[in-house]
Amino acid sequence: ASGELPPAARREMKDPGFAESSPAVPAMAAEDRWSTLPGDLVRRIADSFLDDNNLDWYMDYRAVCTGWLAATDDPRSDASDPRFRPSRWIVLDEVFQSDGNLLLLNTDTGRFLRKNLPQLGEYHLVATTLDGYFVLAEKTAPHAVCVLNPLTGVVIRFAAPVPPDVGIADVIFPQGSSLRLAVFSDSSRKAYSAAPHSESFVRYNHKQPAAYDFFRKAIVGGVYASFSEASVVREMIICLGKFLPVNLSPVTEVFSLDLPGHGYGMRCFLVDLHGHICIVMKILNPQGVLALFALQYDTETSKLCLLKTPDRYAIFIGDHRCFSVDVDEFPGTEPDCVYYTEHLGSSAHICKCNIKDNKMERISEAADFVKQDKKFVLVADRPYTIIHLLVSYTINNPDSQLALQQIP
């Protein structure tokens, strides 16, 4: 997308300890004077819920009475309808779950939502996406895959069984077409995709080993759909090569999960920034000095420039998830700052860097995370802040339940 980023609408920040389940519909709404509201007025109210992607409110609203149900569109009628797709709902991990309820957070609006999804017990949970979809596999072989929209309850069933070792996924709608599911496996470094009617998942044929890392970073950064055309990838890589301090062959090596040497330690992260593709670069020069800068790629003009934001976004990066938030919706976060983790053995610190002056600092002297088994968990002897909550989403990726079942 091109042009300036739009101004933010201010909303009141909600405490995750008091996350909403759904709004209470007044009992009087079922009375005749409410149930006989004109259909166009009923639809206008319903559309206001869809504007902020409050799909659960929309579903509750439709359930009030038969008149409101008839006057509004059913999300089950067309799963590809953009009005009924979850958008920027992240699913916070196990440490923030209790009594079987999941904690969801909308990174656009700052709204927390506790959601009870009893149907998850009928499947193996394979992955969740940055928009909030759940990718599930049937418990019985051959483990056909399905995609759950947690806000509408709509389940999209696939004919194909999911590859057993995948743990990263995205649901995309290429150029407005019907849904496709892309899944990635870090253990085998293979990627696949399928449509609901496909008999099997088709493996991507990546000609360069680093291509897997590139597209994986696109998925965990929420920009995978932007690269559905090979020409977009090619143009961006060409532009990126002109910004790098050293020559890499191929340039896609900068997206490698491991540091690629060449006298520099370089890490590259892709992030969705309100529809724009942001590229965050962390570079450690031969003298051991760390620098961080952010670029913005315009898919319409094929131009790459230093990121220009109207003092409203904070960016969170990690190997497993990357995303941005509007600082007006998340008090405590700072605009034009990138938050990341610095790993020191079995502990990790949260750091921030202001992309305007490149000033870097830890948010606290003590470690924020400690390693337990294979995961980093928040230190338990002090209160969490909203920054801890958001960074915790970037540092781990939950194991696929299906993959765990394959371990002898």
Sequence and secondary structure as in RCSB ss.txt:
>XXXX:A:sequence
ASGELPPAARREMKDPGFAESSPAVPAMAAEDRWSTLPGDLVRRIADSFLDDNNLDWYMDYRAVCTGWLAATDDP
RSDASDPRFRPSRWIVLDEVFQSDGNLLLLNTDTGRFLRKNLPQLGEYHLVATTLDGYFVLAEKTAPHAVCVLNP
LTGVVIRFAAPVPPDVGIADVIFPQGSSLRLAVFSDSSRKAYSAAPHSESFVRYNHKQPAAYDFFRKAIVGGVYA
SFSEASVVREMIICLGKFLPVNLSPVTEVFSLDLPGHGYGMRCFLVDLHGHICIVMKILNPQGVLALFALQYDTE
TSKLCLLKTPDRYAIFIGDHRCFSVDVDEFPGTEPDCVYYTEHLGSSAHICKCNIKDNKMERISEAADFVKQDKK
FVLVADRPYTIIHLLVSYTINNPDSQLALQQIP
>XXXX:A:secstr
  S            GGG BS     GGGGSHHHHTS HHHHHHHHHHHHHTT HHHHHHHHTS HHHHHHS  G
GG TT GGGS  SEEE  GGG BTTEEEEEETTT  EEEEE GGGGGEEEEEE TTS EEEEESSTT EEEEE T
TT  EEEEEEE  TT  EEEEE GGG S EEEEEETTTTEEEEE TT SS EE   SSHHHHHHHHHHHHTT GG
GGSSHHHHHHHHHHHHHH SS  SSGGGGG SS   TTSEEEEEEEEETTEEEEEEEEE TTS EEEEEEEEETT
TTEEEE    S EEEE  SS  EEEETTTSTT  TTEEEEEEEETTEEEEEEEETTT  EEES SS SEEEETTE
EEE TTS   HHHHHHHHHH     HHHHHT  
